[in-house]
Amino acid sequence: MAIKIATTVLNSTLNAIFNEAEVVFTCEIRNSGGSTIASGTIDFTNASNGQVQLVSSIFFAVSSGVTVASVVVTNNAIGTVLTEPITPETFTANGTFTINDIIVSLAT
């Protein structure tokens, strides 16, 4: 027997986690050693259809010679929320690393 959770319950749960007024989310880019290269605060949309996503893209200034190896989302309530390894990207000149979207979904 499968139990299906109503989308309204999923949305309420996501909003309680990602849109709580006292919780501040930070997105970081890190090198292969796990050290933070740059970070910035991010906001998520209100949940819809069991998912939340970034309100807008986030841009990070990256210096020449730096390798970006992962994206990490943290918050001030529980710490690390997610870590996403990426194909390492080494900047040969000063540049910008852009994250256009982060989507968090709960299955229905």
N, C-alpha and C positions, 0 to 999 in steps of 0.2 A: 504494500500500500504506500502510495506517495502522498505526502502532505504538501499542498501548495500554499505558500504564504502570499497573502494579498499584497498587491503593489502598494496600496496605501500604507501598509505596515512597513514595507521595505523603505518607502520614501520617508516615513517618520523616523525610522532608525537612522538612515543616512543623514537626515537633517539634524538629528540630535548629536551626531558625531561631527559632521563637517560644517555645520552652520551655527554652532553654539557661540553666543556673543563673547564669552570669556576665553575661548580657545583661539589661539593664533597659530596658523600654519605657516611653515617656512619650507621653501624649496631650495635645495642645495645641489650644486654640482661638485663632484669629488674626483680626485685623481685615483690612480690604481692602488695607491697605498691607503686610500680611505680618508685622506685629508681634504677638508673643505677648500675649494678654490674660490667660490663665491656663493652668496645666498641672498634670498629676498623673500618677503612675505607674499603669500598667495591667498586668493579667495575662491571658494567654490560656489557654483550655482545652487539654487534650491533643487532638491531631488525631484526627478521626473522619470517615470517608467523604471524605477529601481536603480537610478544612477545619478551621480553628480560629476561635474567636470569643472575645469578651470573657467573662471569668469573671463580672463583674457590671457594672452601670451605673456611669458616672462622672458626677459633678456638679461644675459650676463656678459659683462666685459671679461675677456680672457686674454692674457698676455702671451706673446710669442714664446714658443717652447713648452707651453703647458699642455698636458694631455688630460682630456676629460674622459672619465671611464664609467661614471655612474651618476644617476639622479636619485636623490633621497628627499622624501617628504617627512617632516617632523612636525610635532606640535608641542606647545608648552604644557600640555596636560599629561601625555603619556610617552613622549619622546618620539622615536622612529615609528612612522606609520607604514611606510613602504620604501623599498630600495629596488631600483631597476638598473641592473648593469646594462651598459650600452657598448656598441663597438667603439673601442677607444679612438678618440679623435685628437690628433696632435696639431696644435696651431703653429704654423710656420711664420705667422705675422700676428700682430695684435688683431683681435677680432671679436665677434659676438657669437655666443652660443644661445640659441633660441629654443624654448620649449613652447610649442603651440597648443598642446593639449595634454591633460592628464584626466583620464576617465576612471572613476571607481564605480563598479557595478555589483549589485547583489542579485543573484540568480532568482528568478521567479519560479 
